[in-house]
Amino acid sequence: MIITLRKDAPPTKANADRLHGELTSLIPGHVNNKEPWTFYDEIDAFLGPWGEKGYPLAYGKYYCKLFNGDPNLHANLVARQWVEQTTIKLQEALRDGIVYAFAHGKLPKMTEAEFRAFAFDTHPQVYQRAGLIKIIESAPYLLPVIIAIPGKEFIPFYSDNFMATIIQALDTAERMTGDVTAGIMPVHSGKLMMANEQSGMNRLLAIDRRNREYEATLSQVRAALASGRLDRIATLEQVAGKLRETAFEDAYWLGIAKSIMSEIQAREHAIAERYRAMSKGHPEVGLQIQKFDPTWARY
């Protein structure tokens, strides 16, 4: 254990400074940090231990592992930097609160519920709005987890700004879906019929125009899939439905469409597995997932 002081040690300035230094050494970027969530393991042992139902492990470590280990967030530079900075700022806020309580002789009697209330109170100050939107854009399936922070017993967390951020992120996701599906032509598209009815050079030009439209549309779908912005099962089902309704007379474009359908199906099953992992032991997260993505359990 890195923290060598006891929480009931004399609250002298020297001991407070020592505790500050030992806690700081556990934060990412410092010598005693091994994983982004090392800090939470150590403060649980120091303050409690409170185990799997206490804030350090059930909330702090849970969310830290979830966000720092997410491949979509890691692949997006802005999102990854936001996660890294937020991880550090959350732990620094907890460090300062622990040291303050120690210096004022309050730490020995601090309960898990009191510490949890303090910890959640630091979250809104750390979650910068722009960064939070980038998280939801990069990994929409994490939205139920974000909404579940910190749970119904901490309603003050849901400030006007926070809920406005959630609404804005949802609007952005809906627009993204609309942009992607708008270019996918349905079976009875006038453009397809026009190409079929042309002859000679006009037919060749119509086919060329249709091929360019297919290329642009399918490339957009594939790029959107790769970005992670469509990673919500309800959204993926909508895109798949559009593809199923579209007639591809050319075997080449039909093959690409089938390949994209396979990618969509793989992502649907992968997201469902993430939902299962995220909600394990966290019924409040499971409830939000069901509201956000009602059909996920079929995958």
N, C-alpha and C positions, 0 to 999 in steps of 0.2 A: 504494500500500500504506500503510495507516494505521500499522502498527507500524514505527517508524523505527529501533529498536535491532536489532542482530544478536544471535542467540542465544548467540554466543560473546563478546559484549561483556564487559568487566570486571564481575564480580558485586558491584558496590558497592551500598550502600543507595540512593544517588541513582538509579542505573540500575534497581534493583529497583522503586523507587517509580514511576519513569517508565514501566516496563513494565506495572505494575499499572494505572496511569491509562490507558494506551493500550488495553489489553485491555478495561478497563471501558467505555471509550467505544464499543466494538463491540457491547455487549450491548443487547438491546431496551430502549427507554426512554432511551437515551443518544444523544449528538449524531452519532456516526459510524456508527450502525446504520441500514442501508437496508432489510434484510429480516430476519426472525427468524433466518435461518441465516448472516448476514453474518460472524458470529464464526468459524464453521467454515471459511469460505473463507480468511479472513485467517490463522488459526493454521496451516492447512495450508501456506500459502506461507511462513510464518515458521519453522515447525518442520522442514519437509521441503524441498521439497514432496514429499508421498507420493502424491498423485494419487487416482484413483478407487478404489484398493484400500486406502487408508489410513483410519484411524479418522475423521479430521475430515470427509471427504467421503463415504466409503462407509457410515458409521454415523451420525455426528453430524448432518450435513446431510441425509442420507436420511430419518431419523426426524423431524427438525425440520420438513422440508417436508411430510412425510406427515401429521403430526398438526396442524400449523398450517393446512394447506390443506384439511382435511377438512370438507365442508359440514355433515355431521351434528353434528360436534363444535362447529362455529362456531354452529350454530343453538341449541345447548343452553347456557344461561348458565353453569351450574356446570361443565360439561365444558370450555367455552371458557376460563374463568378458570383451571381446573386446567392446561390446556395452556400458557397464557401464563406462569403462575407456574413450572411445571416447566421450561419453556424457559429462563427466566432463572436458576433455581437450578442447572440443569445447567451452564450456561455460567459461572456464578460459581464453581462447584466446580472446573471445568477451569482457569479463570483463576488461582485460588489455587494449584493444583498446579503450573502452569507457572511462576508467580512463585517458589514455594518451590524448585523445581528450579534455576531461574536463580540465585537468591540463594546456593545451596549449590554452585554450579559444576557441576551435573549435567546441565544442559540440552544443552550441545553434543554429548554422547555418547548422549543418550537415543534409543533406537530406536523405530520405529513400534510394535513389539510391546509394548515397555515402556509406551509412552504409552497404547496401547489397553487394556492390563491395568489401568492406573490409572484410565482413563476409565470403564470398565465397573464398577469397584469403587465409583464414586460413585453409580451409578444406584439401587441399593436404598435409599439414604438419601434420595433425592429423590422417588422414586415413592411418594407417600402412598397408603395402601391405599384409603381412601374415594374418593379422586379417580380411582384406577385402575379401580375398579368402575364409576364413572359413565361413564368412557370406553367400557368394554365394553358397558354398557347402551345407550349412545347410538349406538354404531357397532360392532355385533358382528363385522363383517367385519374389524375391525382386530385381533381376538384372535390370529390366527396370527402377525401381525407382533410383537405383544407377547411371545408365547411364544418367538419366534425371537430375542429380545434376551437375551443377547448371543451366543448360539450355543453349541454343545456344548463348546467348549474352555473355557468359563467357567462350569462347573457350580456353583461357590459362589454365583453370583447367585441360583440357584433355592432360596432359603431357604424354611423352612416357612411363613413368613408370606406370601411371594410366591405359592407354590402354593396356599395356602388362599384367597388372593384370586381366583385363576383359577377354582378350584372353586366359590367362592361366586358369581362372576359367571356361570358356566355354569348353576348352579342357578337364578339369577334369570332368565336367558334362557329356560330350560325352563318355569319357572312362568309367564312372560309368554306364551309360546306356548300353554300349556294354558288360561290365562284367556281368550285370544282365541278359541281354537277350540271351547271348551266350549259356547259359546252358539249355535254354528252347528248347526242341526238337520239330521239325515240325512234321506234320502229317505222312509224309512218311519217317521218320527217319529209317536209317538202323538198329539202335539198337532195335527199336520196332519190326521191321520185323524179326530180328534175334531171339528175344525172342519168337515170335509167332511160328517160324519154328522149334524150339528145342523141344525135347521130353524127358521124364523121368527126371533124375537128372540134365541133362544139361538145361532143360527148367526151373527147379526150381532155379538153379543157375543164369540163365539169368534173371528171374523175380526178384530175390533178388537184383541183380546188378541194374536192372532198378528201383526198388523201392528206393534203396539208392540214385540213381541219382535224382529221383523225389524229395526225401526229401531234399537233399542238394540244389537243384535248387529253389524249392518253398520256402525254409527257407531263401535263399539269397534274393529272391524277397521281401518277407515279411519284412526282416530286413532292406532292402533298403527303402521300403515304410515308415517304422517306423522312420527311420533316417531323413526323409525329403529331402534326396538328389535327389529324383525323382520328387519333387514337381514343375514340369513344365508340362503343359497340353500336349505339343507335346511329351515329354518323356513318360508320362503315356500312351498316345495313342499308342506309339511304343511297350511298354511292353504288353499292352492289346492285340494288334494285334498278338504278338507272342503267347500269351496264347490261343487266339482263334484258331490259326493254329495247336495247339498241341493236339494230341489224348491221352486221359486218359482212358485206358480200365478198370482200377480198379475204382470202385465207390468211394472208400475212397479218392484217389488222385483227382478225378474229383470234389468231394465236396470241397476239399481245394482250387482247382483252381477257382471254382465258388465263394468261399468266398473272395479270393484275388481280383477277378474281381469286386466284390461289393465294396471292399475297394478302388480300383482304381477309380471307378465311383464316390464314395463319395468325394474322394480327388479332382477329377477334378472339381466337382461343388463347393467345398469349395475354391479352388484356384480362380475360376471364380468370386466368391463373393468377395474375397480379391482384385482382380484386379479392380472390380467395386468400392470398397471403396477407394482403393489407387488412382484411377484416378479421383474421384469426385472432381471437382474444379481445377484439375491439368491436363489440356490437354496435356502438354508436357510428362507427365507420361503415359497417355493413348496412345500417339503415339508410345512410346517405347514398351509398352506392345503389341501393335498390331504387331510390327516388331518381337518381341521376341517369341510370342505365337499366331500365326495368327488365330487359330481356337477357341480361348477361348470364343468368344461371343456366341457360340452355346450351352454353358452349363449354 
